Amino acid sequence: MAAVAEKCDYLSVEDYLAGEEVSDIKHEYVDGQVYAMAGGSLKHNLITANISGLLWSHLRNTACVPLSSDMLVKTFGKRFRYPDVVVVCDDDDSDDERVRQNPILIIEVLSKSTRKKDKGEKRLEYLAIPSLLEYVLIEQDFAEIEVQRRSASWQTTYYFLGDEVVLESVNATLSVEAIYERVQNDDMLAWIEQQQKEGA
C-alpha cells in the first residue's frame, strides 16, 4: 500500500505507537515522521489473500505464522513498517503485541505508487534485519515475482507463470498461478486462455 507523508513535528516512538492503537488509518514511522498508508486495489488484496492463505495452510502446526499488513515490523533505527505479509516465529522477542522484530520472511505487493520505495528504501531496511531470510516482491499489474535470499547473498531470482516459487525461509514451494489466482491482469488472462486451449 502507498504511504503519504503527513507534516508534523518530531513524534516519539512511544507517541506513535499509542496513536496507532486508536487511529482509523495506519501510519508508517520513519525517524520521527509518520506516513499515512493508502488503501490497496482489488488485485493487491487478492494477491495478499492468496499468498497469506497458502502460507497459513503450509505453516499450520509449526512455530511460524504469516501475519497481515496490520502487523508492524521494526526495522533499523527508529523505523516501523507495515509489510503486506510477514512471517514470524515463536522466538520473536518483541515485548509489544503490535510489533514484531524478528521476521524470517517479508512480502510486499507492488504498485506504481509503491514500487520505487519497496525496491529501494524499504528493501535496504528489511535486508538489514538480522533475522530476515527472504524478501519477496510481487507485481500486481503483471505476473512477476522477485525473491531475494540471505543464503544467496541477496541476489535476485525471478519467477513467472508456469514456475514454482521456492521459499527457503518456510520450506515452501508455491506455484505462481496460485499466488495470482483470480487476479485479472493481462498476463493472467493470457495464461488462462492458453490453458483452456491446451485443455480443449
FENGI-V664728 format. One record per pair of residues at least 6 apart in sequence whose C-alpha atoms are under 6 Angstrom apart, sorted by sequence separation. I is the first residue (numbers start at 0). J is the second residue. D is the distance in whole Angstrom. If there is no record, write none. Layout:
BEGIN
i->(I;I)
j->(J;J)
d->(D;D)
END
This chain:
BEGIN
i->(27;73;93;147;26;27;72;93;137;147;165;26;72;136;147;164;26;71;136;146;164;25;26;71;91;135;146;163;164;25;135;145;163;134;145;163;68;134;144;162;68;133;144;68;87;133;143;160;67;68;86;87;132;143;160;67;86;132;142;66;86;66;85;11;65;85;10;65;9;64;84;64;83;63;83;63;82;62;72;62;71;72;73;103;104;72;102;103;108;109;5;101;102;103;104;105;106;107;108;109;4;104;106;108;3;2;3;2;2;1;2;1;132;0;0;0;141;140;142;141;30;30;29;28;74;28;27;27;1;1;50;49;46;42)
j->(33;79;99;153;33;34;79;100;144;154;172;34;80;144;155;172;35;80;145;155;173;35;36;81;101;145;156;173;174;36;146;156;174;146;157;175;81;147;157;175;82;147;158;83;102;148;158;175;83;84;102;103;148;159;176;84;103;149;159;84;104;85;104;31;85;105;31;86;31;86;106;87;106;87;107;88;107;88;98;89;98;99;100;130;131;100;130;131;136;137;34;130;131;132;133;134;135;136;137;138;34;134;136;138;34;34;35;35;36;36;37;37;168;37;38;39;184;184;186;186;77;78;78;78;124;79;79;80;112;113;178;178;179;182)
d->(6;5;6;5;6;5;6;6;5;6;5;5;5;6;5;5;4;6;5;6;5;6;6;5;5;6;5;5;6;6;5;6;4;6;5;6;5;5;6;6;5;6;5;4;5;4;6;5;6;6;6;6;6;5;6;5;6;5;6;6;5;5;6;6;6;5;5;4;5;5;5;6;6;5;5;4;6;5;6;6;5;5;5;6;6;6;6;4;6;6;6;5;6;5;5;5;5;5;5;5;4;6;6;6;5;5;5;5;4;6;6;5;6;6;6;5;6;6;6;6;5;6;5;5;6;5;6;5;6;5;6;5;6;6)
END
